[in-house]
Amino acid sequence: MAPREVNARLSTGKFFDESVAIAALGFLAGDEARLQRFLAVCGLGPHNLRQAAADAGFLAGVLDYVASDERLLIAFAAGEGLDPALIARARESLGGTPPRGGP
């Protein structure tokens, strides 16, 4: 089965959506500069990041952050072998439609 077919088949459900957000958080954490920018924007520190990651609203925020920067979104999607549209769908599923003017 081709990767895109697998993406389409697995791209439903809360487990997939949370997995995408957790992978995005891992992507951010994989680069110190990316992680520091993210932490500065969301107001968290390394000491409370793990606790925040258990919240679906926070996970939606992670995907908002990634989607707000096209280069970041493309790099994350490419690294995970995902269509960027699946990332947007996961974000909507986790937290509803993003606010107007937002990512």
N, C-alpha and C positions, 0 to 999 in steps of 0.2 A: 504494500500500500504506500502511495506517495505521501510525503510529509504534509502537503496541503489537504489531502484526504483525511489524514489522521487529525489534523487541526480541526477540520469541519466536524468530524465525528465526536471529538472530545470537547468541543467548545460550548458545551451546554452544562449547566448546573453550577451550584454554589462552589463545589469543590474545585472545579476548573477555574472559576473566577478568583477564588482566594489563592489558588496556586499561581496564577499569573501575577497577582499583586505581590505575593511573597517572593516570586522570582524577580520582580522589578525591584523590590527592596534589596535583594541580594546583589542585583546588578549595581545599584547605587552604592552599596557597601563595598563592592569590589574595587572601588577607586576612591582613595582618601579625599580627593578634592570634590568629587561628586557627592560623597556622603556628607562632607562638611557643609556644602551649599544646601543640601536637602535639610539637614538638621537646623541650619540657620533659618530657613524659610518656615519650617513647621514648629520651631520653638522647642524642640526636644533635644535631649542629650543622650549620649551612649548609655547612661544609667537607667533611662526609662523607655528606651526604644523598644526593647523586647516586650514590655508590658503593653505598649501602645499597639504593637503589631497584632495583638489578639483581638482587636476591635475592627469590625467590618467597615466602620466609618473611616478609620485611619487607613485601612487598606485601599479604600476608594480614593482617599487623599494621595496615597502613593501613586496611584495610576493617574490622578489629575496632574500631579507634579511631572511625571514622565511625559504625559501627553502635551503638556504646556510648552515643551521644547522639542521642536520637530527633529532636530539632530539626535537628541537623547532618545526619543521615541523610535526612530529608525534604527539606531544602534541597538537598543534593547530588543526590538522586534526581530532584527536580523540575527542577533545572538541566540535568541530562543527559537528561531525558525517559525515565527508567528506572523500572521498578517496583522498589520497595525489596527485594522478594523476589529479584530478579535479583542484587542486590548481595550478599545473604546466600549465594546459590548460588555466586557467584564466589569469595567468601571461603572457603567449604568446599572448593571445587575447588583453590584455591591452597595451602591449608594444613590440610586436614582439619577436623574439627569443633572449634569453639572449646572451651576448657576449661570445666568446670562452673563456674557462677557468673560466668563472663566474658561478654563481648559475643557 
